[in-house]
Amino acid sequence: MNIVVLVKLVPDLVEELNIDPSGAALDMSWLRLIINEFDDHAIEQAILLKERGGGQVTIVAPEYEGVDEVLFTAAAKGADRLIKLSGDASAGSAQVFVAANNHALARACAAVIKELQPDLVLTGVQANNDLDGPLGPTLAECLGMPYVGYISGVTVSDGKVTARKEYPGGLIAEMEVKLPAVLGIQAAEQPPRYVAVSKVRMVMKTAAIEERAADALDPSGGPAVGRMFQPEAAVHAEMITGSPDEVADKLVSIFKEAGVL
């Protein structure tokens, strides 16, 4: 089976987020980027499928600052092929993709993924910077493949996958999907495996990252951000003091003014 996993890097929310001078985007100058958590689960699910039934796992990632280490880490876990999608070098490839919306990323990555002729494409179900919806459904539309998201388990047999899909309230559904297909992984069947830094360093000496040039990014379909800002305080809480009877009378008065009583 030919499995392709599309991953991207996202801002580390542990870091302080600042707005750039335009007022319509994050300041990415010093912001640390890490692999999207759900994409890491997609990599793990792909490797589990390979270990159970054989095949090849290819990791495709747009070029970001630090993406090479992410790709080599995937290789240390068991991925077979690593592809980095580079943009306009004159503008700085990493910055081009950091600023791109998911519509643009899906179109750019779909061109490369089509050449790979995958049986199954896995993505993370969502990311913390998805302003225009998750990447998976848009990618599926570009590829002309069916999409099912919020997947927590996958089995493959006879040209089909059985995907375990989670619903609110602890409900689980099993859906049979004809291949090729795109799945949005919420959780792999086991937590993403840990690989030692020493093993990643060893893989760096033997594994190779293929670079593919992306066409000009087309941002159409994405949102037009007019303003981005930190939450602003509007109304402060009023602290009610006094005896229990006084506090109760004050609450009744407030509820009457609000039209609740």
N, C-alpha and C positions, 0 to 999 in steps of 0.2 A: 504494500500500500504506500502511495505517495502522499505524505502529509506535509502541509505547509502551515507554519505558525507565523502570524503577523504580530509583531510587538512594537510598542513605542515607549518612549520615556516621558515621564510626567514630573511636574514640580513636586519636590519633597515637602509635604505639608508640615513637617516639623520645623522647617525653616520659616523665618519671618517673610511675609509676602508684602512687597511694595509695588505701588503703581508707578509706571514710567511717566516721563514728562508729558506725553500725549494725553494722559488721563483715560485712555481707552484700552490699556493692556497692562499685563504684569511686567515689571522690570526684571528681565531675564539675565542681566549682566553678571550677577553673582549668585543667582539662584541655582541650587543643586538639583540635578535631575536624577531620577531613579526609575527603574523599570516599573511599569504599571503593575500593581499587585495581581490583578486578574490575568494579565498577560503571562505572568510567571506561572500561574496555575494552568494556563493553556499549554505552555511548554511542557509542564509535568505530565499533563494528560496525553500529549502527543507521544512522549517517550514511553509512557505506560502501554499505549496501544502498540508501539513498535516492539516492546519487549514481549508482549503477549502474542502478537501475530506476525512480526517481521515487518519489513518495509524501510522506508527512508523518511527522515524528518529534516525538513529544510526550514531554517529560521530567516525571515525577511524583516528588516528593520530600516526605517528611514534614518538618515545620518543625524545624530545628535552628539553633543559633547559627552563622551564616556560610553558611547554605544558599543565600541569595540570590546570593552570588558564584559558587557552584557552578552554579546555574541559568543565570546570565548567561554564564558561561564555556561552557556547553553550547550556548547560543544563538550565541555567537561561532564555535563550531566548525561550526554548521549546523543545530542543532535549530530547529524551527518554532514549538513551543508549550511554554510553561513553566507547570507547575501545582504550587503549594505547598499541602500538606495541613496545615491548622492544627488544633490541639486546643483544650483548655479554656483560654481566655485567663486566667481567674482563677487557674489553677495555673501559668501560664507555659507556652505551647505547646511551646517548645523543650525544657524540662525534662520535659514529659509524654512526648515521643517518645524522648528519651534513655534514659528509664527503662523504656520498653516492650520487651517481648520480640517475637520474630519472628512468633509466632502473632497477637499483637495488631496488629502492623504490617500483616500480610498481610490480615487482615479489614478493617481501616480503609482500606487502599489498594485492595482489590478492589472496594469499593463505587464508588469514583471511576473505576477502570479499566473497569468494566462499562459505565458511561455513555459512554465513549469508543469502544466497540465496535471494539477493535483487531483487526487481522489477526495481529499478532505482538507478543508481550511479551518483552522482554529484561531479565534481571537479572544481576548478578554471581553467579558460581557459589557464593561463600561470602564471609564477612567475619570479621574477627578477634574480633568480639564475638558470634558465633553460639552462644549457650549452648543453644538449643533447635532446632538444625538450621538449614540454609540457608533463606533467605527464599523462593527460587524455587519449590520443591516445595509449600510451604504455600500460596503465592499461587495456584499452578495448581489446587490442590484447591478453593480458594475460588471460582475462576473457572470450574471445571468443564472445564479444558483439559488436554491432555496436556503432559508436561514431559520434557525431556531436558537433562541437565547436562554440564559439562566440555566445552563446545563451543569449538572453535578456528577455525571457518569456517562460513559460511552462504551458501547460494544459494537463490533463490526462483524457482519456475516453476509455472504452472498450479495455483495454490491449494495448493501444497505447498512445504515447505522441505527441502533436503538439508543435514543438519547433520554436520559433521566432529567426531567425538567421540574424545577421547584416552583411551587405556588405559595401564596400567603396561607398561614394557618397550618403549616407543616404538611401540606398536600404534595404528593409526588406523582407526576405523570410520566409514562413511558411513551415516547413518540418514535415511530419508525420513519426514517427519512431516506429516500433514494439518493445514492451518490452520483455525481459529486455534490457536495453541500458545504455550507459555512455554518459553524456552530460557535455561539458565544459562551465561553466557559466562565461559570461563576466560581466553581470549586472543582479541583481535580479529585480523583478518587482517593488520593492520599496527599498530604501536605507536600509542597515543593521540596525536593531533596536538597540537602546542604552539600556543597562541595568545598573542600579546603582550598585556600588561596594557592597553596603549593601545587595542587592538581591543575588549577586554572593556568598557572605559570607554565607548567609542562605542556599543556595543550596549545598555548601560544606559540610554542616552538614548532609544532607540527601541523596545526590546523591553519587553513587559509580563509580569509574573508574576501569573497568576490564583490567587486564594486560594479553597480549598474547605474548608469545615468538616468535620471528621471526627466520626463518632459516638463515643460513649463507648468507650474502648478496653477490649476484653475479653481479659484476659491468660490465660484458661483454656487448658490444653495446654502452657503453658510450664513451665520448671523452678522449683522453690521453693528458693532459695539459702539454706542454713542458715549457712554461714560462707565467707568469702573471705579469703585470707591470702597473704602473700608466701611463697615456698618457705622452709622451715625446715630448718636443718642438723640431721641426726640422728646419723650416725656419721662421724667424720673418718677420712681415709686414714691408714694406718700406713706410715711410711717404713722400708724395710728397708735397713740399712747393713751394711758388712763386706766381706770378700773375696768373689769370685765363688762359691767353694765354700760359704762361710758363708751367703750369700744363697740359694743353691740348696737347702741343707739346711733353711733356714727356710721356703722356699716349699713344699718337700715336706711339712714338718710341718703347715703351714697347710692344704694340700690334704687331708691325711689327717684332720685334725680336721673338715673340712667334708664328709668322706665321698666326696670325688672320687677319691681313690686308695685 
